Amino acid sequence: MIAALLSLTLLGLALGFGLGFAARKLAVVGNPLVAELEAMMPGSQCGQCGFPGCAGAAQALANGGAPITLCPPGGRPLVEALAAKLGVELASADDKDSGPKTAKIMEDLCIGCTKCYKVCPTDAILGAAKQIHAVFREACTACGKCVDVCPTEATRMVAMPVTMQTGYWDKPLGAAA
């Protein structure tokens, strides 16, 4: 019994030291800019930018293969931060920050075809065949895939309603005159 415990302990120590040595000698050095850009991203992994998650978007930004306006969930603050980090001039007069959005299904137009339900990457749509569908606002990433496939145009992207739960409030209008 003691011999088995001793041999397993020695084997564990030897393999541990071997893995530690390999981790130091065979480590792949990545681009630190990619890590910094990924840390700036929202981290929702929604895919609205066309890349498979925030790591792919950060890699494309670091390589110069994507515009700084690629992340809709990040909004205007992220665009400004990316422009400052990458040293890119922010010439986006046509770029409007419309705030967060969510999908909404118009019940009177929904025929229950389940096309929106099938393409939703976050399972934010509740429904079944030949039944009216609904959207969970908290799970919706506003990717717009459901809007593209809806045959009756019952699905629309609307501004996130201002409530205590959303944590989003309209910007103040400024000081009263």
C-alpha positions in Angstrom: 0.0 0.0 0.0 2.8 2.4 0.9 4.7 1.5 -2.2 1.7 2.4 -4.4 1.2 5.7 -2.7 4.9 6.5 -2.9 5.1 5.6 -6.6 2.0 7.6 -7.5 3.3 10.6 -5.6 6.7 10.4 -7.4 5.0 10.0 -10.7 2.8 13.0 -10.0 5.7 15.2 -9.0 7.8 14.1 -12.1 4.9 14.8 -14.5 4.2 18.1 -12.7 7.7 19.3 -13.1 7.8 18.1 -16.7 4.7 20.0 -17.5 6.0 23.1 -15.8 9.3 22.9 -17.7 7.4 22.4 -21.0 5.1 25.4 -20.3 8.1 27.7 -19.9 10.2 26.4 -22.7 7.5 25.8 -25.3 5.3 28.8 -24.5 3.9 30.7 -27.5 4.3 34.4 -27.1 1.1 36.2 -28.3 0.5 39.7 -29.4 0.0 41.8 -26.3 -2.1 44.3 -28.3 -4.7 41.6 -29.1 -5.0 40.8 -25.4 -5.5 44.5 -24.6 -8.1 44.9 -27.3 -10.0 41.8 -26.2 -10.1 43.2 -22.7 -11.7 46.4 -24.0 -14.5 44.5 -25.8 -17.8 43.8 -24.1 -17.1 40.0 -23.9 -20.6 39.0 -24.9 -19.3 36.7 -27.8 -22.4 37.6 -29.8 -20.9 37.5 -33.2 -22.5 40.7 -34.4 -19.2 41.9 -35.7 -18.9 38.9 -38.1 -16.1 37.2 -36.1 -16.4 34.2 -33.9 -16.3 36.1 -30.6 -14.4 39.0 -29.2 -11.0 37.2 -29.5 -11.4 37.0 -33.3 -12.5 40.6 -33.5 -9.6 41.8 -31.4 -7.2 39.8 -33.7 -8.7 41.4 -36.8 -8.4 44.9 -35.3 -4.8 44.3 -34.3 -4.0 43.1 -37.9 -5.9 46.1 -39.4 -8.4 43.9 -41.1 -11.5 45.3 -39.5 -12.9 48.8 -38.8 -13.0 50.1 -35.3 -16.8 50.4 -35.6 -17.2 46.6 -35.8 -18.8 46.0 -32.3 -22.4 47.2 -32.1 -22.8 46.2 -28.4 -19.8 48.3 -27.4 -21.3 51.4 -29.0 -19.7 54.8 -29.3 -17.6 54.6 -26.1 -15.8 51.4 -27.4 -15.2 53.1 -30.8 -13.6 56.0 -29.1 -11.5 53.8 -26.9 -10.3 51.7 -29.8 -9.5 54.8 -31.8 -7.4 56.1 -29.0 -5.6 52.7 -28.4 -4.9 52.1 -32.1 -4.0 55.7 -33.0 -6.7 55.8 -35.6 -8.5 59.1 -36.5 -12.1 59.0 -35.5 -13.8 60.3 -38.6 -17.2 58.9 -38.1 -19.7 61.7 -38.5 -22.1 59.2 -40.0 -21.7 56.7 -37.1 -24.6 57.2 -34.8 -24.9 55.6 -31.4 -28.5 54.6 -31.2 -28.2 52.9 -27.9 -28.9 49.3 -27.1 -31.4 47.4 -29.1 -33.5 44.3 -28.8 -35.7 42.2 -31.0 -39.5 42.5 -30.8 -42.0 40.2 -32.4 -45.3 41.8 -33.5 -47.9 39.3 -32.3 -50.5 40.3 -34.9 -48.1 39.5 -37.7 -46.4 36.3 -36.3 -47.5 33.1 -38.0 -45.5 30.7 -35.9 -43.1 29.5 -38.6 -40.2 29.1 -36.1 -37.6 30.5 -38.5 -36.6 33.1 -36.0 -36.4 30.5 -33.3 -34.1 28.3 -35.3 -31.5 31.1 -36.2 -31.3 32.8 -32.8 -27.8 32.1 -31.4 -28.7 32.9 -27.8 -32.1 31.1 -27.6 -33.7 34.4 -26.8 -36.9 33.5 -28.7 -39.6 31.4 -27.1 -42.2 29.7 -29.2 -43.2 26.6 -31.0 -44.6 25.7 -34.4 -47.9 27.5 -35.2 -47.7 29.5 -32.0 -46.9 33.1 -31.4 -43.3 33.8 -30.4 -41.8 36.1 -27.8 -38.4 37.5 -27.2 -36.5 37.4 -23.9 -34.9 40.9 -23.8 -32.3 39.9 -21.4 -30.9 37.2 -23.6 -31.2 39.1 -26.9 -27.9 40.3 -28.3 -29.5 42.4 -31.1 -27.7 40.4 -33.8 -30.6 40.9 -36.3 -30.6 37.3 -37.6 -34.3 36.8 -36.6 -35.2 40.0 -38.6 -33.5 38.7 -41.7 -35.4 35.4 -41.8 -38.9 36.5 -40.8 -41.2 35.9 -43.8 -44.0 38.2 -42.5 -41.7 41.0 -41.2 -43.1 40.5 -37.7 -39.7 40.8 -36.1 -38.1 44.2 -35.7 -35.2 45.7 -33.9 -36.4 48.3 -31.4 -34.6 50.5 -28.8 -34.2 48.8 -25.4 -36.9 50.2 -23.2 -35.7 52.4 -20.3 -36.4 50.5 -17.1 -34.7 49.9 -13.8 -33.7 46.4 -14.9 -31.9 47.4 -18.2 -29.5 49.7 -16.5 -29.6 52.0 -19.6 -30.8 55.5 -19.3 -31.2 58.3 -21.8 -28.5 60.9 -21.9 -29.4 64.1 -20.1 -30.5 67.0 -22.2 -28.2 69.4 -20.5 -28.6 72.3 -18.2 -32.0 74.1 -18.4 -31.8 77.6 -19.6 
